[in-house]
Amino acid sequence: MSLLLLLSRSAKSIIKIARAVGYDSQSRFTAAFKTYFKVLPKEYRKKFPS
């Protein structure tokens, strides 16, 4: 499952998603995500309420 699908369609925590895609640190994952997508993972997830 892709990173964006994990954020938008799964109930996994952001740290678990970060680890699943190869990050040991949630803060590094968040920084990289924001640099690439121009939005925080938490904000991205809010766009897709369950």
Backbone as JSON Lines, residues from 0, in Angstrom:
{"i":0,"aa":"M","n":[0.86,-1.17,0.0],"ca":[0.0,0.0,0.0],"c":[0.9,1.24,0.0]}
{"i":1,"aa":"S","n":[0.54,2.24,-0.75],"ca":[1.38,3.43,-0.85],"c":[1.27,4.28,0.42]}
{"i":2,"aa":"L","n":[2.24,5.15,0.57],"ca":[2.28,6.05,1.72],"c":[1.01,6.87,1.84]}
{"i":3,"aa":"L","n":[0.57,7.46,0.75],"ca":[-0.63,8.31,0.81],"c":[-1.88,7.5,1.14]}
{"i":4,"aa":"L","n":[-1.95,6.28,0.65],"ca":[-3.09,5.43,0.99],"c":[-3.04,5.04,2.47]}
{"i":5,"aa":"L","n":[-1.85,4.77,2.97],"ca":[-1.73,4.45,4.39],"c":[-2.23,5.61,5.25]}
{"i":6,"aa":"L","n":[-1.88,6.82,4.88],"ca":[-2.33,7.98,5.66],"c":[-3.82,8.23,5.52]}
{"i":7,"aa":"S","n":[-4.34,8.05,4.33],"ca":[-5.74,8.42,4.1],"c":[-6.73,7.31,4.42]}
{"i":8,"aa":"R","n":[-6.31,6.06,4.36],"ca":[-7.28,4.97,4.51],"c":[-7.03,4.0,5.65]}
{"i":9,"aa":"S","n":[-5.93,4.16,6.35],"ca":[-5.68,3.22,7.45],"c":[-5.8,3.94,8.78]}
{"i":10,"aa":"A","n":[-5.97,3.16,9.81],"ca":[-6.07,3.7,11.17],"c":[-4.71,3.64,11.87]}
{"i":11,"aa":"K","n":[-3.67,3.23,11.15],"ca":[-2.34,3.15,11.76],"c":[-1.88,4.53,12.2]}
{"i":12,"aa":"S","n":[-1.12,4.55,13.28],"ca":[-0.57,5.82,13.76],"c":[0.49,6.31,12.77]}
{"i":13,"aa":"I","n":[0.76,7.58,12.84],"ca":[1.76,8.15,11.93],"c":[3.14,7.56,12.21]}
{"i":14,"aa":"I","n":[3.48,7.28,13.45],"ca":[4.78,6.67,13.74],"c":[4.86,5.27,13.13]}
{"i":15,"aa":"K","n":[3.79,4.51,13.17],"ca":[3.8,3.17,12.56],"c":[3.95,3.27,11.05]}
{"i":16,"aa":"I","n":[3.31,4.25,10.46],"ca":[3.44,4.46,9.01],"c":[4.87,4.89,8.69]}
{"i":17,"aa":"A","n":[5.41,5.79,9.51],"ca":[6.79,6.24,9.3],"c":[7.75,5.06,9.33]}
{"i":18,"aa":"R","n":[7.58,4.18,10.29],"ca":[8.44,3.0,10.39],"c":[8.23,2.05,9.22]}
{"i":19,"aa":"A","n":[6.99,1.93,8.77],"ca":[6.69,1.03,7.65],"c":[7.36,1.48,6.35]}
{"i":20,"aa":"V","n":[7.59,2.79,6.23],"ca":[8.23,3.29,5.01],"c":[9.72,3.6,5.22]}
{"i":21,"aa":"G","n":[10.27,3.16,6.35],"ca":[11.71,3.21,6.53],"c":[12.29,4.28,7.44]}
{"i":22,"aa":"Y","n":[11.45,5.01,8.16],"ca":[11.94,6.04,9.08],"c":[11.93,5.51,10.5]}
{"i":23,"aa":"D","n":[12.99,5.8,11.25],"ca":[13.04,5.43,12.67],"c":[12.48,6.54,13.55]}
{"i":24,"aa":"S","n":[12.39,7.72,12.99],"ca":[11.96,8.9,13.74],"c":[10.73,9.52,13.09]}
{"i":25,"aa":"Q","n":[9.7,9.73,13.89],"ca":[8.49,10.37,13.37],"c":[8.79,11.81,12.95]}
{"i":26,"aa":"S","n":[9.64,12.49,13.68],"ca":[9.94,13.89,13.35],"c":[10.67,14.0,12.01]}
{"i":27,"aa":"R","n":[11.56,13.08,11.72],"ca":[12.25,13.1,10.41],"c":[11.28,12.76,9.29]}
{"i":28,"aa":"F","n":[10.4,11.8,9.54],"ca":[9.38,11.47,8.55],"c":[8.48,12.68,8.28]}
{"i":29,"aa":"T","n":[8.03,13.33,9.34],"ca":[7.16,14.49,9.21],"c":[7.84,15.61,8.44]}
{"i":30,"aa":"A","n":[9.1,15.86,8.75],"ca":[9.85,16.91,8.04],"c":[10.0,16.58,6.57]}
{"i":31,"aa":"A","n":[10.33,15.33,6.25],"ca":[10.48,14.92,4.85],"c":[9.14,14.99,4.12]}
{"i":32,"aa":"F","n":[8.08,14.56,4.77],"ca":[6.75,14.59,4.17],"c":[6.35,16.03,3.86]}
{"i":33,"aa":"K","n":[6.58,16.93,4.82],"ca":[6.2,18.33,4.61],"c":[7.04,18.97,3.5]}
{"i":34,"aa":"T","n":[8.3,18.64,3.43],"ca":[9.15,19.17,2.36],"c":[8.64,18.73,1.0]}
{"i":35,"aa":"Y","n":[8.26,17.48,0.89],"ca":[7.83,16.93,-0.4],"c":[6.4,17.31,-0.77]}
{"i":36,"aa":"F","n":[5.47,17.18,0.2],"ca":[4.04,17.38,-0.09],"c":[3.51,18.75,0.34]}
{"i":37,"aa":"K","n":[4.33,19.55,1.0],"ca":[3.95,20.91,1.44],"c":[2.82,20.92,2.47]}
{"i":38,"aa":"V","n":[2.64,19.83,3.16],"ca":[1.62,19.71,4.21],"c":[2.1,18.66,5.2]}
{"i":39,"aa":"L","n":[1.73,18.8,6.45],"ca":[2.1,17.8,7.46],"c":[1.27,16.53,7.26]}
{"i":40,"aa":"P","n":[1.81,15.37,7.63],"ca":[1.04,14.13,7.49],"c":[-0.31,14.19,8.22]}
{"i":41,"aa":"K","n":[-0.33,14.8,9.39],"ca":[-1.57,14.92,10.16],"c":[-2.6,15.76,9.41]}
{"i":42,"aa":"E","n":[-2.15,16.85,8.79],"ca":[-3.05,17.69,8.01],"c":[-3.55,16.96,6.77]}
{"i":43,"aa":"Y","n":[-2.67,16.2,6.13],"ca":[-3.08,15.41,4.97],"c":[-4.17,14.41,5.36]}
{"i":44,"aa":"R","n":[-3.96,13.76,6.48],"ca":[-4.91,12.75,6.96],"c":[-6.27,13.37,7.26]}
{"i":45,"aa":"K","n":[-6.31,14.6,7.76],"ca":[-7.57,15.27,8.08],"c":[-8.44,15.5,6.85]}
{"i":46,"aa":"K","n":[-7.81,15.52,5.68],"ca":[-8.57,15.72,4.43],"c":[-9.4,14.5,4.09]}
{"i":47,"aa":"F","n":[-9.13,13.36,4.73],"ca":[-9.81,12.11,4.43],"c":[-10.39,11.5,5.69]}
{"i":48,"aa":"P","n":[-11.42,12.11,6.25],"ca":[-12.0,11.55,7.48],"c":[-12.57,10.15,7.26]}
{"i":49,"aa":"S","n":[-12.44,9.32,8.26],"ca":[-12.93,7.94,8.12],"c":[-14.42,7.84,8.35]}
